Amino acid sequence: MAPSLFPSLHKDIAWHILARVPKRSYPILSCVSMNLRSLVRSPEIQKIRSLLRKDSLYICFLHTDKTSGVEVPNWFTLTRTDENKVDEGMNQFVSIDLLFPDHDEIMPSVIANGPEIFFISGSFIPSSTLWIFDSRTGEFRQGPNMKVERSFKSVGLVGSKIYVVGGCMKDEVHKAESFDLKTLTWEPAPSPDKERLSFSTADVSLDRKVCALMSGGVITVCYDPSDGSCDVFDLPKHKWWKTGVCVMDNVLYVYYGRFGLMWYDTELKLWRVVNGLDDLKKVRSIAMAEYYGKMAFLWRDFACVGSATKEVWCRMIGLERSEGGIDGTAEAAQLMGSVPCEYRLQHCLSVSE
């Protein structure tokens, strides 16, 4: 349907049509017209997608096998349960069999695009291997290899390309490369003008740049794939977690144990606390991701002193711009389930159709 026909449609009809469009196409639709931008950003779209059960979270915990000493991943999904209880925010937390085929890779870089999750090998052992998991079929397929082997690189999704930066000290030509999601091919990308894009704690995509958050240097380095230039800004010097980082509506959020949920104001170039979340429990070992237009905020907590398991809790947080910055509204906490105490959060990905 031509975009020019949408203004003549009743909003309810337009919402139901757009809710069935792949979510990864929403940024493109937002650029077509102000009307389409308003429609795809409407909370009604998220309610309809929730009824259709279009979105889910994929959450990975790591634990160390006591016999072999090897790090073992344990995957769970967070999905809507009863379509008749969408306004109650009912979700289910389920363990799934997601067996990564590369048994030599302990901590691959992981990034989601639509219904697919891309596993890019190369952490402790350099690798050029790419595996792609399709959440619709539950199956892996091997993608084409990168041009060079890498370890401890930074990754990010910008437009229709996955960029991999750093992690290969011996190859001056391929400091960065990109994987085209349309042609399924790797190609060279502009070399970064800074060498600090390896060994990042967390990677995000912000302002069409690949941003590597460094807990060691307490900085963020943002690589611009259009020309290789890099910007740097500081992080608050307090405890944060690898999975306690996410970007929503092109805003970077980081959870700090001392300050709570913070966001980076790119205009003022400073970190600010999200308003209205004073009752958000100060917790450790948390994970965050976008889920039906809100932030899913998950954490682990002891069920009781001396327990061998930890409970996994979740609160949905609505975030809105205001004159005072960004206001947050947290829904009631929901107990999702429990995991063994030794499980550590490693990934939290938003997957959508």
C-alpha positions in Angstrom: 0.0 0.0 0.0 1.4 3.4 -1.0 2.3 5.6 2.0 0.1 8.4 0.6 -3.0 6.2 1.2 -2.4 5.9 5.0 -3.8 9.4 5.9 -7.2 8.3 4.4 -7.4 5.2 6.5 -8.9 5.0 10.0 -6.1 4.9 12.5 -7.3 1.5 13.8 -6.9 0.0 10.3 -3.5 1.6 9.8 -2.3 0.3 13.2 -3.4 -3.3 12.4 -1.6 -3.2 9.0 1.6 -1.7 10.4 1.7 -4.1 13.4 2.2 -6.9 10.9 5.1 -5.2 9.2 8.5 -6.4 10.4 9.7 -4.1 13.2 13.1 -3.7 11.7 11.4 -1.7 8.9 9.9 0.9 11.3 13.0 3.3 11.1 12.6 3.4 7.3 8.9 4.0 7.5 9.5 6.8 10.0 11.5 8.7 7.4 8.8 8.5 4.7 6.3 11.0 6.3 5.3 12.6 9.6 2.1 10.6 9.5 3.8 7.2 9.3 6.3 8.3 11.9 3.4 9.1 14.3 1.7 5.8 13.5 4.7 3.5 14.1 5.6 5.3 17.3 2.1 4.9 18.7 1.6 2.8 21.9 -1.3 1.2 20.1 1.0 -0.5 17.6 2.8 -2.2 20.6 -0.5 -3.4 22.1 -1.5 -5.0 18.8 2.0 -6.6 18.3 1.7 -7.9 21.9 -1.6 -9.5 21.0 0.0 -11.1 18.0 3.0 -12.2 20.1 5.4 -10.7 17.7 8.3 -9.9 20.0 10.4 -11.7 22.6 13.5 -11.5 24.7 16.4 -13.9 24.5 18.3 -14.0 27.7 21.6 -15.9 28.2 23.2 -16.9 31.5 26.7 -18.3 31.8 27.9 -20.8 34.4 31.2 -22.6 34.9 31.0 -26.3 34.6 32.5 -27.7 37.8 34.0 -30.7 36.0 35.6 -29.2 32.9 35.9 -25.6 34.0 34.3 -24.5 30.7 31.8 -21.6 30.6 28.4 -23.0 29.6 25.6 -20.8 28.1 22.0 -21.3 29.3 19.3 -19.6 27.2 15.8 -18.5 28.2 13.0 -16.6 26.4 10.6 -14.0 27.8 7.4 -14.0 25.8 3.7 -12.9 26.2 1.5 -15.6 27.6 -2.3 -15.1 27.4 -3.3 -12.7 24.6 -6.4 -11.8 26.7 -4.2 -10.4 29.4 -2.0 -8.1 27.4 -2.8 -5.0 29.5 -1.7 -7.0 32.6 1.7 -7.5 31.1 1.7 -11.3 31.7 4.9 -12.9 30.5 6.5 -16.3 30.7 10.2 -17.1 31.3 11.1 -20.4 29.6 14.4 -22.3 29.3 15.2 -23.3 25.7 17.7 -25.5 23.9 19.8 -23.1 22.0 23.0 -25.1 21.3 25.7 -22.9 19.7 27.5 -25.1 17.1 31.0 -23.7 17.6 32.1 -25.6 20.7 35.5 -23.9 20.7 34.0 -20.5 21.2 33.2 -19.5 24.7 31.9 -15.9 24.4 30.9 -15.0 20.8 29.7 -11.5 20.0 25.9 -11.6 19.7 23.6 -9.2 17.9 19.9 -9.5 16.9 18.2 -8.3 13.8 14.5 -9.0 13.4 13.9 -12.8 14.1 17.5 -13.7 13.7 20.5 -13.7 16.1 24.0 -13.4 14.7 26.8 -15.2 16.6 30.2 -13.8 15.6 33.0 -16.0 17.0 36.3 -14.7 18.2 36.9 -14.0 21.9 39.8 -15.8 23.6 40.6 -17.7 20.4 40.8 -15.6 17.2 38.1 -16.7 14.7 36.3 -15.5 11.5 33.3 -17.7 11.9 29.7 -16.5 11.7 26.6 -18.5 12.8 23.0 -17.3 12.3 20.1 -18.5 14.6 16.6 -18.3 13.2 14.2 -17.9 16.2 11.2 -19.0 13.9 12.7 -22.4 13.2 15.0 -22.8 16.2 17.8 -23.8 13.9 21.4 -22.5 13.2 23.0 -22.1 9.8 26.6 -21.1 9.1 27.2 -17.8 7.4 30.2 -16.7 5.3 33.4 -16.1 7.3 34.8 -12.7 8.0 37.8 -11.7 5.9 40.2 -12.0 8.9 40.2 -13.7 12.2 39.4 -11.5 15.2 39.2 -11.6 19.0 37.6 -9.3 21.5 36.2 -7.0 18.8 33.3 -4.6 18.9 30.1 -5.1 16.9 27.0 -3.0 16.1 24.1 -2.9 13.7 23.9 0.3 11.6 21.2 0.3 8.9 21.2 -3.0 7.1 24.8 -3.9 8.0 26.5 -5.4 11.0 29.9 -3.8 11.6 32.8 -5.6 13.3 35.6 -3.3 14.5 39.0 -4.1 16.0 40.3 -7.4 17.3 42.9 -8.0 14.6 46.2 -6.3 15.4 48.2 -7.8 12.5 46.0 -6.8 9.6 46.1 -3.0 8.9 43.7 -3.3 5.9 40.8 -5.0 7.7 40.6 -3.1 10.9 36.9 -3.0 10.3 34.5 -4.8 8.1 30.7 -5.1 7.6 28.3 -7.8 6.9 25.5 -6.8 4.4 22.2 -8.3 5.6 20.8 -8.0 2.1 23.6 -9.6 0.1 24.9 -11.7 2.9 28.5 -10.8 2.1 31.4 -9.3 4.1 33.1 -6.1 2.8 35.9 -3.8 4.1 34.8 -0.8 6.2 36.7 2.4 6.9 39.5 1.9 9.5 38.8 3.5 12.9 41.1 6.5 13.7 41.4 5.2 17.3 42.7 1.9 18.5 40.5 1.5 21.5 37.6 -0.5 20.1 38.8 -3.9 21.3 38.1 -5.4 24.7 34.9 -3.5 25.2 32.5 -4.6 28.0 29.3 -3.8 26.0 28.5 -2.7 22.5 25.5 -0.7 21.2 24.4 1.2 18.1 23.8 4.9 18.7 23.4 7.8 16.2 24.3 5.4 13.4 27.6 4.6 15.1 29.0 1.5 16.8 29.7 2.4 20.4 32.0 0.4 22.6 31.6 0.9 26.3 34.8 0.3 28.3 34.4 -0.4 32.0 38.2 -0.5 32.4 38.8 2.9 30.9 35.4 4.3 32.0 34.8 5.7 28.5 32.7 5.0 25.4 34.3 5.1 22.0 31.8 5.5 19.1 32.9 4.5 15.6 31.3 6.2 12.6 31.2 3.6 9.7 30.8 6.4 7.1 34.4 7.7 7.5 36.1 5.7 10.4 36.1 8.7 12.7 35.7 8.0 16.4 34.2 10.1 19.2 34.9 9.5 22.9 32.8 10.4 26.0 33.2 9.5 29.6 31.1 7.0 31.7 30.3 7.7 35.3 32.9 6.0 37.5 30.7 3.6 39.3 29.6 0.0 39.0 27.6 -1.1 36.0 26.9 -4.4 34.3 27.5 -5.7 30.7 23.8 -6.5 30.3 22.6 -3.3 32.0 23.0 -1.3 28.8 20.5 -0.7 26.0 19.5 1.9 23.4 15.8 2.8 22.9 14.6 5.5 20.5 18.3 6.4 19.9 18.9 7.1 23.6 21.6 5.2 25.5 20.6 3.9 28.9 22.9 2.4 31.6 22.0 1.1 35.0 24.3 2.0 37.9 24.1 0.3 41.3 24.6 3.7 43.0 22.5 6.1 40.8 19.9 3.9 39.3 18.9 4.2 35.6 20.8 6.9 33.7 20.7 8.2 30.1 23.3 10.0 28.1 22.2 13.5 26.9 24.0 13.9 23.6 23.2 17.6 23.3 24.5 18.6 26.8 27.1 15.8 26.7 26.4 14.6 30.2 24.8 11.7 32.0 21.4 12.3 33.7 19.2 10.2 36.0 15.8 9.0 34.6 13.1 10.8 36.6 10.3 9.1 38.6 12.1 5.8 39.4 12.9 6.3 43.0 11.0 3.1 43.9 13.1 1.1 41.5 14.9 -1.4 43.7 18.7 -1.0 43.9 19.9 -4.3 42.6 22.9 -6.1 41.1 23.3 -8.4 38.1 20.6 -6.8 35.9 19.6 -6.9 32.2 17.7 -4.5 30.1 16.2 -4.5 26.6 13.3 -3.0 24.6 10.1 -5.0 24.8 6.9 -3.8 23.1 7.9 -0.2 23.3 8.9 -0.3 27.0 12.1 -1.2 28.8 12.2 -4.7 30.3 14.2 -4.4 33.4 15.3 -7.8 34.8 17.3 -8.7 37.9 18.2 -11.7 40.1 17.6 -11.8 43.8 17.9 -14.4 46.6 14.6 -16.1 47.4 15.9 -16.6 51.0 19.2 -16.6 52.8 21.3 -19.6 52.0 19.2 -20.6 49.0 20.9 -22.5 46.1 18.8 -20.5 43.6 18.0 -16.9 42.7 14.7 -15.5 41.6 14.5 -13.7 38.3 12.3 -10.6 38.5 11.1 -8.2 35.8 9.6 -4.7 35.7 8.4 -3.0 32.6 9.4 0.7 32.4 7.7 3.3 30.2 10.1 6.1 29.1 9.0 9.5 27.8 10.7 12.8 27.0 9.7 15.8 29.1 11.0 19.3 29.8 12.9 17.9 32.7 14.7 15.2 30.7 13.3 11.6 30.5 10.5 10.4 32.8 10.2 6.7 33.7 7.0 4.9 34.9 7.7 1.4 36.3 5.0 -1.3 36.4 4.7 -3.7 39.2 7.4 -6.3 39.5 6.7 -9.8 38.2 8.4 -13.0 39.4 9.5 -14.8 36.2 11.2 -17.9 37.7 14.5 -19.0 39.3 18.0 -20.0 38.2 20.9 -21.5 40.1 23.0 -19.0 42.0 26.1 -19.5 39.9 24.2 -18.3 36.7 25.6 -15.0 35.5 23.8 -12.7 33.0 25.6 -12.6 29.7 23.2 -11.4 27.0 19.7 -9.8 26.7 18.4 -9.5 23.2 15.2 -8.1 21.7 14.0 -10.4 18.9 11.0 -9.5 16.7 9.2 -10.6 13.6 
